[in-house]
Amino acid sequence: MKAGMQHQTSFGTLAGARLSYTVSGARLVKGIDCVIEPGVPTALLGPNGAGKSTLLHLLAGVLHPSTGSVQLDGEDLSSLPSRTRAQRVALVEQTVNSGQPLMAFDVVLLGRTPFQGLFASASADDFSIASAALETVGMGAFAGRLYETLSGGEQQRIQLARALAQQPRVLLLDEPTNHLDVGAQLGTMRLLRSLGSDGFTVVAALHDLNLAAEFCDHAILLDDGAVVAAGPTEEVLVPATIRKVFGIDAAVLENPLSGRPLIVFR
Ligand SMILES: Nc1ncnc2c1ncn2[C@@H]1O[C@H](COP(=O)(O)OP(=O)(O)OP(=O)(O)O)[C@@H](O)[C@H]1O
């Protein structure tokens, strides 16, 4: 970890209480209780349409719950000014268009916006924090490239760097590995795990159960907008639950390289 990436406090417990979200008469999230602790990398799992993205947006304060609340260290997220919230919580979305022709470095620098005055430009500190974030995700060589010209996987890593430049207590990621090759997937998951070890609160929506089993200590499994199981990943990802939620036969072995659970499917 680069020095610029260290966060400043050990706070960061994020809790959703009786969270529900209804839009156009559809109840997408149905009374979810969840707690995400700093230092415990957490996977948000579930089939397509289970409500993972919606829950992440609620936990980030981007969406407002229809009922229930999200608390960060006991403070209601909705009571925080949006600038304060952005200094504490960063969301990495699945795909993000910059909307204008920005260099990759400038996209990362956007992560510093919550720390800048209304008409102030980026400080030397902002530049060095953005540079460190870019290096942390292994994208230093791409600083001067037009963001729109980057591949999906490269853009995904730039978005992760932007979130790191925010120096948040809480990092929420929506399928952070879906565009990445296998080496880059493992690199990103190792980085998230090391951020967790450094005391960040990290929660990632993932489709790959084996990435969750390998790198996440805690898992929250959703189906149809509700929590089916939550707890230590190896207790959540058991064959009976996988069968019930995903409708497939699975067995859990031991990964001979890491000793972590390895899920095989038929
Ligand atoms: N504005 C909306 N109106 C009605 N339904 C919606 C709306 N937005 C999302 N949904 C539905 O809510 C459900 C949950 O969506 P969400 O994106 O949270 O699921 P997800 O678990 O992240 O799915 P995926 O794994 O496919 O990304 C889906 O069935 C989706 O079609």
The ligand as an ORCA input file, in Angstrom:
! r2SCAN-3c Opt
* xyz 0 1
  N     -36.391      1.259    -11.981
  C     -36.746     -0.030    -11.860
  N     -38.050     -0.400    -11.990
  C     -38.406     -1.695    -11.837
  N     -37.539     -2.683    -11.564
  C     -36.255     -2.359    -11.445
  C     -35.783     -1.022    -11.561
  N     -34.463     -1.015    -11.384
  C     -34.106     -2.302    -11.153
  N     -35.182     -3.101    -11.198
  C     -35.218     -4.559    -10.963
  O     -34.758     -4.777     -9.656
  C     -34.160     -6.054     -9.557
  C     -32.858     -5.934     -8.825
  O     -31.921     -5.246     -9.659
  P     -30.396     -5.149     -9.263
  O     -29.697     -4.439    -10.372
  O     -30.294     -4.575     -7.907
  O     -29.996     -6.678     -9.215
  P     -28.544     -7.351     -9.189
  O     -28.602     -8.410     -8.144
  O     -27.487     -6.325     -9.052
  O     -28.522     -7.997    -10.636
  P     -27.292     -8.369    -11.628
  O     -26.541     -9.484    -10.977
  O     -27.997     -8.834    -12.855
  O     -26.451     -7.137    -11.856
  C     -34.036     -6.567    -10.991
  O     -35.055     -7.531    -11.212
  C     -34.267     -5.345    -11.833
  O     -34.896     -5.672    -13.066
*
